[in-house]
Amino acid sequence: MTGAMPAVLGAAWSLLAAAFLAALVLLRRAPAWLSGGGGGVSGLFQDLIRYGKTKGGYGQRPAWLRLLQVPKRWFTHFYVVSVLWNGFLLICLFQAEFLGGSLPSWIQHMHHALGRDSQSEDMESQHFSVFMVLLLLWLHSCRRLAECLWTSVFSNGVIHIVQYCFGFVYYIAVGSTVLCQVPTNVRNGEEFSAQICWYHIIGVTMYIWASLHQHRCLVILANLRKSKSGKVVSLNHSVPFGDWFERVSCPHYFAEVLIYVSMGVTLGLHNVTWWCVVMYVLFNQALAAVLCHEFYQKNFSSYPKHRKAFIPFVF
């Protein structure tokens, strides 16, 4: 990546990562201040970082904060937008690279302002790498949408309206970031040959492995609320067991990070902007995992003590 404008993407993702890292450090280092109840600055902070089951148990929230919340099951909306938006970008890129079409003019303006300009001899693999990652991102969104609709059993938990709006911005931004990693001399129909490299194979293999484990963990969570026949019998929270739950409290969050790491591998390991995205996902998921881990420890006296919150044996 060269020039001042392309650096904007990396800087924006780095700032987001730093914000979630700061929230995580504050949560860990200043528990006394944060336990001061549901009002004031600490209450607003808690409301913005917590959602679902972790939103209760830290004090009574003021009425005005309770007005700014929506059902957690509306997470589904994020994946609807992601499937549509990233599917649209994928079709545009496919047409430009393979079918002799052109990117829409507004995408071209965004692409030339924020995209990569590369003189690398490995141009073919760069184009194919970005196409592969956009495809993986779209498939990930499709799977998560299907899981929200037909696997997960949502309780009556809520999320803050700011978190809800941020989710839409995030899924639009992450797909746009991938598209901007195509070198700015996108072929627009010139002859293109897909060159599969070793890092494509490793990245896709890692993606499939992490996705399978994430799905298994989500099925385990859903089954806690279902009978053997598959009927929902409870919306209460229980301690999950099996698969990666034997090592960490939130393996589905850990798997999410691995999925984004696999995309970084598929891009060839050298894309700085994407590793800034990975850092954001890492700290975002770590914060959520710590809150969930604390919830389990607080509400289940027999919770396994050997389990870490997020990364097996580490954190």
Sine and cosine of phi, psi and omega as CSV:
sin_phi,cos_phi,sin_psi,cos_psi,sin_omega,cos_omega
0.00,0.00,0.76,-0.65,0.00,-1.00
-0.78,-0.63,0.35,-0.94,0.05,-1.00
1.00,0.03,0.24,-0.97,-0.07,-1.00
-0.97,0.23,-0.67,0.74,-0.09,-1.00
-0.90,0.43,-0.71,0.71,0.03,-1.00
-0.84,0.54,-0.49,0.87,0.00,-1.00
-0.93,0.37,-0.28,0.96,-0.02,-1.00
-0.88,0.48,-0.66,0.75,-0.01,-1.00
-0.87,0.49,-0.76,0.65,0.01,-1.00
-0.88,0.47,-0.65,0.76,0.00,-1.00
-0.91,0.41,-0.65,0.76,-0.01,-1.00
-0.90,0.44,-0.72,0.70,0.02,-1.00
-0.92,0.39,-0.57,0.82,0.04,-1.00
-0.91,0.41,-0.64,0.77,0.03,-1.00
-0.91,0.43,-0.65,0.76,0.06,-1.00
-0.89,0.46,-0.70,0.72,0.03,-1.00
-0.87,0.49,-0.69,0.73,-0.01,-1.00
-0.90,0.44,-0.60,0.80,0.00,-1.00
-0.90,0.43,-0.68,0.73,0.01,-1.00
-0.96,0.28,-0.53,0.85,0.10,-1.00
-0.90,0.43,-0.67,0.74,0.02,-1.00
-0.89,0.46,-0.66,0.75,0.03,-1.00
-0.90,0.44,-0.64,0.77,0.02,-1.00
-0.91,0.42,-0.69,0.72,0.02,-1.00
-0.90,0.43,-0.68,0.74,0.00,-1.00
-0.89,0.46,-0.66,0.76,0.01,-1.00
-0.89,0.46,-0.61,0.80,-0.07,-1.00
-0.99,0.11,-0.52,0.86,-0.13,-0.99
-0.98,-0.17,-0.29,0.96,-0.05,-1.00
-0.79,-0.62,0.79,0.61,-0.04,-1.00
-0.90,0.44,-0.52,0.86,-0.02,-1.00
-0.90,0.43,-0.71,0.71,0.02,-1.00
-0.90,0.43,-0.63,0.78,-0.07,-1.00
-0.97,0.24,-0.28,0.96,-0.01,-1.00
-1.00,-0.05,0.26,0.97,-0.08,-1.00
-0.98,0.18,0.22,0.98,0.05,-1.00
0.94,-0.34,-0.07,-1.00,-0.14,-0.99
-1.00,-0.06,-0.04,1.00,-0.06,-1.00
-0.98,-0.19,0.09,-1.00,0.07,-1.00
0.93,0.36,-0.32,-0.95,-0.05,-1.00
-0.91,0.43,-0.67,0.74,-0.02,-1.00
-0.89,0.45,-0.61,0.79,0.02,-1.00
-0.91,0.42,-0.66,0.75,0.03,-1.00
-0.91,0.42,-0.67,0.74,0.04,-1.00
-0.86,0.51,-0.74,0.67,0.00,-1.00
-0.88,0.48,-0.64,0.77,-0.03,-1.00
-0.92,0.40,-0.52,0.86,-0.04,-1.00
-0.99,0.13,-0.40,0.92,-0.03,-1.00
-0.98,-0.18,-0.28,0.96,-0.05,-1.00
-0.97,-0.22,0.45,-0.89,0.14,-0.99
-0.38,-0.92,0.32,-0.95,0.02,-1.00
0.89,0.46,-0.71,-0.71,-0.09,-1.00
-0.91,0.42,-0.41,0.91,-0.05,-1.00
-0.99,0.15,-0.09,1.00,-0.06,-1.00
-0.98,0.22,-0.40,0.92,0.02,-1.00
-1.00,0.01,0.27,-0.96,0.14,-0.99
1.00,0.04,0.15,0.99,0.04,-1.00
-0.84,-0.54,0.42,0.91,0.03,-1.00
0.93,-0.38,0.38,-0.92,0.01,-1.00
-0.96,0.29,0.81,-0.58,-0.02,-1.00
-1.00,0.10,0.61,-0.80,0.04,-1.00
-0.86,0.51,0.40,-0.92,-0.05,-1.00
-0.87,0.50,-0.60,0.80,-0.04,-1.00
-0.92,0.39,-0.50,0.87,0.07,-1.00
-0.96,0.29,-0.59,0.81,0.00,-1.00
-0.93,0.36,-0.38,0.93,0.06,-1.00
-0.95,0.32,-0.41,0.91,-0.08,-1.00
-0.99,-0.11,0.74,0.67,-0.01,-1.00
-0.67,-0.74,0.49,-0.87,0.02,-1.00
-0.75,-0.66,0.31,-0.95,-0.01,-1.00
-0.88,0.48,0.64,-0.77,0.02,-1.00
-0.89,0.46,-0.47,0.88,0.00,-1.00
-0.88,0.47,-0.25,0.97,0.06,-1.00
-0.94,0.33,-0.04,1.00,0.19,-0.98
-0.77,0.64,-0.53,0.85,-0.01,-1.00
-0.81,0.58,-0.57,0.82,-0.03,-1.00
-0.88,0.47,-0.56,0.83,0.00,-1.00
-0.86,0.51,-0.69,0.72,-0.08,-1.00
-0.97,0.25,-0.48,0.88,0.13,-0.99
-0.88,0.47,-0.74,0.67,0.02,-1.00
-0.89,0.46,-0.68,0.73,-0.03,-1.00
-0.90,0.44,-0.68,0.73,0.02,-1.00
-0.89,0.46,-0.70,0.72,-0.03,-1.00
-0.93,0.36,-0.75,0.66,-0.07,-1.00
-0.93,0.37,-0.78,0.62,-0.04,-1.00
-0.94,0.33,-0.48,0.88,0.13,-0.99
-0.91,0.42,-0.65,0.76,0.05,-1.00
-0.89,0.46,-0.72,0.69,0.03,-1.00
-0.89,0.46,-0.62,0.78,0.00,-1.00
-0.90,0.44,-0.68,0.73,0.03,-1.00
-0.90,0.43,-0.69,0.73,0.02,-1.00
-0.87,0.49,-0.70,0.71,-0.02,-1.00
-0.93,0.38,-0.64,0.77,0.02,-1.00
-0.88,0.47,-0.69,0.72,0.01,-1.00
-0.90,0.44,-0.64,0.76,-0.03,-1.00
-0.94,0.34,-0.59,0.81,-0.08,-1.00
-1.00,0.06,-0.54,0.84,-0.19,-0.98
-0.88,-0.47,-0.47,0.89,-0.19,-0.98
-0.93,-0.37,0.16,0.99,0.06,-1.00
0.98,0.19,0.23,0.97,0.02,-1.00
-1.00,0.03,-0.13,-0.99,0.03,-1.00
-0.76,-0.65,0.49,-0.87,0.11,-0.99
-0.92,0.39,0.58,-0.81,0.10,-1.00
-0.80,0.60,0.51,-0.86,-0.12,-0.99
-0.86,0.51,-0.63,0.78,-0.02,-1.00
-0.93,0.36,-0.52,0.85,0.09,-1.00
-0.94,0.33,-0.61,0.79,0.04,-1.00
-0.88,0.47,-0.65,0.76,0.02,-1.00
-0.89,0.45,-0.72,0.70,0.04,-1.00
-0.89,0.45,-0.66,0.76,-0.06,-1.00
-0.91,0.42,-0.69,0.73,-0.01,-1.00
-0.96,0.29,-0.45,0.89,0.02,-1.00
-0.97,0.22,-0.63,0.78,-0.12,-0.99
-0.90,-0.44,-0.11,0.99,-0.13,-0.99
-0.98,0.17,0.04,-1.00,-0.04,-1.00
-1.00,0.00,0.57,-0.82,0.09,-1.00
-0.86,-0.50,0.93,-0.36,-0.15,-0.99
-0.83,-0.56,0.66,-0.75,0.12,-0.99
-0.95,-0.32,0.30,0.95,-0.06,-1.00
-0.91,0.41,0.58,-0.81,0.08,-1.00
-0.95,0.32,-0.30,0.95,-0.06,-1.00
-1.00,-0.02,0.68,0.73,-0.13,-0.99
-0.91,0.41,-0.64,0.77,-0.04,-1.00
-0.86,0.52,-0.72,0.69,-0.04,-1.00
-0.94,0.35,-0.50,0.87,0.05,-1.00
-0.90,0.43,-0.71,0.70,0.04,-1.00
-0.87,0.49,-0.73,0.68,-0.04,-1.00
-0.92,0.38,-0.58,0.82,0.01,-1.00
-0.88,0.48,-0.72,0.69,-0.01,-1.00
-0.91,0.42,-0.66,0.75,0.04,-1.00
-0.87,0.49,-0.68,0.74,0.01,-1.00
-0.89,0.46,-0.70,0.72,-0.03,-1.00
-0.92,0.38,-0.64,0.77,0.04,-1.00
-0.90,0.44,-0.60,0.80,0.07,-1.00
-0.91,0.42,-0.69,0.72,0.02,-1.00
-0.89,0.45,-0.65,0.76,0.02,-1.00
-0.90,0.44,-0.66,0.75,0.02,-1.00
-0.92,0.40,-0.68,0.73,0.03,-1.00
-0.89,0.45,-0.63,0.78,0.05,-1.00
-0.87,0.49,-0.70,0.72,0.01,-1.00
-0.90,0.43,-0.63,0.77,0.03,-1.00
-0.89,0.46,-0.70,0.72,0.00,-1.00
-0.90,0.43,-0.70,0.71,-0.02,-1.00
-0.91,0.42,-0.58,0.81,0.07,-1.00
-0.90,0.43,-0.71,0.71,0.02,-1.00
-0.88,0.47,-0.63,0.77,0.02,-1.00
-0.92,0.39,-0.63,0.78,0.05,-1.00
-0.90,0.43,-0.59,0.81,-0.07,-1.00
-0.99,0.15,-0.60,0.80,-0.19,-0.98
-0.81,-0.58,-0.11,0.99,-0.02,-1.00
-0.90,-0.43,-0.85,0.53,-0.10,-0.99
-0.91,0.42,0.55,-0.83,0.10,-1.00
-0.89,-0.45,0.97,-0.25,-0.06,-1.00
-0.99,0.13,0.63,-0.77,0.09,-1.00
-1.00,0.08,-0.31,-0.95,0.04,-1.00
-1.00,-0.05,0.38,0.93,0.01,-1.00
-0.90,0.43,0.32,-0.95,-0.07,-1.00
-0.77,-0.63,0.26,-0.96,0.13,-0.99
-0.75,-0.66,0.42,-0.91,0.02,-1.00
-0.95,0.31,0.55,-0.84,-0.01,-1.00
-0.87,0.50,-0.51,0.86,0.05,-1.00
-0.92,0.40,-0.66,0.75,0.06,-1.00
-0.89,0.46,-0.64,0.77,-0.01,-1.00
-0.89,0.46,-0.74,0.67,0.01,-1.00
-0.92,0.40,-0.64,0.77,0.01,-1.00
-0.87,0.49,-0.58,0.82,0.01,-1.00
-0.86,0.51,-0.66,0.75,0.03,-1.00
-0.90,0.43,-0.72,0.69,0.00,-1.00
-0.87,0.50,-0.67,0.74,-0.04,-1.00
-0.87,0.50,-0.77,0.64,-0.09,-1.00
-0.94,0.33,-0.44,0.90,0.13,-0.99
-0.96,0.28,-0.65,0.76,-0.06,-1.00
-0.93,0.36,-0.63,0.78,-0.09,-1.00
-0.93,0.36,-0.63,0.78,0.07,-1.00
-0.92,0.39,-0.64,0.77,0.03,-1.00
-0.90,0.43,-0.59,0.81,0.04,-1.00
-0.89,0.45,-0.66,0.75,0.04,-1.00
-0.88,0.48,-0.74,0.67,-0.03,-1.00
-0.86,0.51,-0.60,0.80,-0.03,-1.00
-0.95,0.32,-0.10,1.00,0.06,-1.00
-1.00,0.07,-0.13,0.99,0.13,-0.99
-0.94,0.35,0.75,-0.66,0.09,-1.00
-0.78,0.62,0.61,-0.79,-0.16,-0.99
-0.90,0.43,-0.27,0.96,0.09,-1.00
-1.00,0.02,0.75,0.66,0.05,-1.00
-0.81,0.59,0.63,-0.78,-0.27,-0.96
-0.94,0.34,-0.48,0.87,-0.02,-1.00
0.77,0.64,0.76,0.65,0.12,-0.99
0.98,-0.20,-0.19,0.98,0.06,-1.00
-0.90,0.43,0.33,-0.94,-0.07,-1.00
-0.83,0.55,0.77,-0.64,-0.07,-1.00
-0.76,-0.65,0.73,-0.68,0.06,-1.00
-0.82,-0.58,0.80,-0.60,-0.01,-1.00
-0.97,0.25,0.85,-0.53,0.03,-1.00
-0.94,-0.34,0.94,-0.33,0.01,-1.00
-0.99,0.12,0.81,-0.59,-0.03,-1.00
-0.92,-0.38,0.17,-0.99,-0.04,-1.00
-0.86,0.50,-0.59,0.81,-0.04,-1.00
-0.96,0.28,-0.39,0.92,0.13,-0.99
-0.90,0.43,-0.70,0.72,-0.03,-1.00
-0.90,0.43,-0.72,0.69,0.00,-1.00
-0.91,0.42,-0.71,0.71,-0.02,-1.00
-0.88,0.47,-0.73,0.69,-0.02,-1.00
-0.92,0.40,-0.63,0.77,0.05,-1.00
-0.88,0.47,-0.70,0.71,0.03,-1.00
-0.90,0.44,-0.63,0.78,0.03,-1.00
-0.87,0.49,-0.73,0.68,-0.01,-1.00
-0.90,0.43,-0.69,0.72,0.00,-1.00
-0.87,0.48,-0.75,0.66,-0.01,-1.00
-0.92,0.39,-0.61,0.79,-0.01,-1.00
-0.92,0.40,-0.65,0.76,0.03,-1.00
-0.88,0.47,-0.70,0.72,0.01,-1.00
-0.92,0.39,-0.62,0.78,0.04,-1.00
-0.89,0.46,-0.69,0.73,0.02,-1.00
-0.89,0.45,-0.69,0.72,0.02,-1.00
-0.86,0.50,-0.66,0.75,-0.01,-1.00
-0.92,0.38,-0.62,0.79,0.04,-1.00
-0.93,0.37,-0.57,0.82,0.08,-1.00
-0.91,0.41,-0.66,0.75,0.04,-1.00
-0.86,0.51,-0.72,0.70,0.02,-1.00
-0.89,0.47,-0.68,0.73,-0.01,-1.00
-0.91,0.41,-0.63,0.78,-0.04,-1.00
-0.92,0.38,-0.35,0.94,0.07,-1.00
-0.89,0.46,-0.36,0.93,-0.04,-1.00
-0.94,-0.33,0.17,0.99,-0.04,-1.00
-0.85,-0.53,0.43,-0.90,0.15,-0.99
-0.99,0.16,0.07,-1.00,0.01,-1.00
-0.89,0.45,-0.40,0.91,0.02,-1.00
-0.99,0.13,-0.12,0.99,0.03,-1.00
0.99,-0.11,0.05,1.00,0.00,-1.00
-0.99,0.11,0.69,-0.73,0.03,-1.00
-0.94,0.34,0.84,-0.54,-0.06,-1.00
-0.88,-0.48,-0.20,0.98,-0.03,-1.00
-0.36,-0.93,0.49,-0.87,0.11,-0.99
-0.92,-0.38,0.16,0.99,0.00,-1.00
-0.96,0.26,0.31,-0.95,0.02,-1.00
-1.00,-0.06,0.64,-0.77,0.02,-1.00
-0.71,-0.70,0.20,-0.98,0.01,-1.00
-0.99,0.11,0.85,-0.52,0.01,-1.00
-0.99,0.13,0.51,-0.86,0.07,-1.00
-0.69,-0.72,0.42,-0.91,0.04,-1.00
0.96,-0.29,0.41,-0.91,0.01,-1.00
0.77,0.63,-0.69,-0.72,-0.06,-1.00
-0.97,0.26,-0.14,0.99,0.08,-1.00
-0.90,0.44,-0.31,0.95,0.03,-1.00
-0.94,0.34,-0.29,0.96,-0.04,-1.00
-0.92,-0.39,-0.57,0.82,-0.06,-1.00
-0.68,-0.73,0.37,-0.93,0.00,-1.00
-0.97,0.25,-0.50,0.86,-0.10,-1.00
-0.76,-0.65,0.92,0.40,-0.02,-1.00
-0.91,0.41,-0.43,0.90,0.02,-1.00
-0.93,0.37,-0.50,0.87,0.10,-1.00
-0.95,0.30,-0.66,0.75,0.06,-1.00
-0.88,0.48,-0.66,0.75,0.02,-1.00
-0.90,0.43,-0.57,0.82,0.04,-1.00
-0.87,0.50,-0.68,0.73,0.04,-1.00
-0.90,0.44,-0.68,0.73,0.01,-1.00
-0.88,0.47,-0.58,0.81,0.03,-1.00
-0.90,0.44,-0.67,0.74,0.02,-1.00
-0.95,0.32,-0.56,0.83,0.10,-0.99
-0.89,0.45,-0.65,0.76,0.00,-1.00
-0.88,0.48,-0.55,0.83,0.05,-1.00
-0.94,0.34,-0.58,0.81,0.09,-1.00
-0.89,0.45,-0.62,0.78,0.07,-1.00
-0.91,0.42,-0.68,0.73,-0.01,-1.00
-0.89,0.46,-0.50,0.87,0.05,-1.00
-0.97,0.23,-0.10,1.00,0.05,-1.00
0.97,-0.25,0.14,0.99,0.09,-1.00
0.97,0.25,-0.21,0.98,-0.15,-0.99
-0.96,-0.29,0.08,1.00,-0.07,-1.00
-1.00,0.08,0.98,-0.21,-0.09,-1.00
-0.89,0.46,-0.66,0.76,-0.02,-1.00
-0.85,0.52,-0.69,0.72,-0.03,-1.00
-0.92,0.38,-0.56,0.83,0.04,-1.00
-0.93,0.36,-0.42,0.91,0.14,-0.99
-0.93,0.37,-0.61,0.79,0.10,-1.00
-0.88,0.47,-0.70,0.71,0.00,-1.00
-0.87,0.50,-0.65,0.76,0.02,-1.00
-0.90,0.44,-0.64,0.77,0.07,-1.00
-0.87,0.48,-0.75,0.66,-0.01,-1.00
-0.88,0.48,-0.65,0.76,0.00,-1.00
-0.85,0.53,-0.79,0.61,-0.06,-1.00
-0.96,0.29,-0.56,0.83,0.06,-1.00
-0.88,0.47,-0.75,0.66,-0.01,-1.00
-0.95,0.32,-0.54,0.84,0.04,-1.00
-0.90,0.44,-0.68,0.74,0.02,-1.00
-0.88,0.48,-0.73,0.69,0.01,-1.00
-0.90,0.44,-0.61,0.79,-0.01,-1.00
-0.92,0.40,-0.66,0.75,0.01,-1.00
-0.88,0.47,-0.68,0.74,0.01,-1.00
-0.91,0.42,-0.67,0.75,0.04,-1.00
-0.91,0.41,-0.66,0.75,0.01,-1.00
-0.87,0.49,-0.68,0.73,0.03,-1.00
-0.91,0.42,-0.60,0.80,0.04,-1.00
-0.88,0.47,-0.74,0.68,0.00,-1.00
-0.88,0.47,-0.71,0.70,-0.03,-1.00
-0.90,0.44,-0.59,0.81,-0.04,-1.00
-0.96,0.27,-0.57,0.82,-0.15,-0.99
-0.98,-0.19,-0.18,0.98,-0.01,-1.00
-0.75,-0.66,0.97,-0.25,-0.08,-1.00
-0.90,0.43,-0.44,0.90,-0.02,-1.00
-0.99,-0.13,0.32,0.95,-0.04,-1.00
-0.89,0.46,0.71,-0.70,-0.05,-1.00
-0.81,0.58,0.83,-0.55,-0.08,-1.00
-0.97,0.24,-0.36,0.93,-0.04,-1.00
-0.98,0.20,-0.23,0.97,-0.04,-1.00
-0.95,0.30,0.72,-0.70,0.17,-0.99
-1.00,0.06,0.14,-0.99,-0.03,-1.00
-0.98,0.18,-0.65,0.76,-0.29,-0.96
-0.67,-0.74,-0.82,0.57,-0.05,-1.00
-0.94,-0.35,0.83,-0.55,-0.05,-1.00
-0.79,0.61,0.75,-0.66,0.07,-1.00
0.93,0.37,-0.07,1.00,-0.14,-0.99
-0.89,-0.46,-0.84,0.55,-0.16,-0.99
-0.61,-0.79,0.00,0.00,0.00,0.00
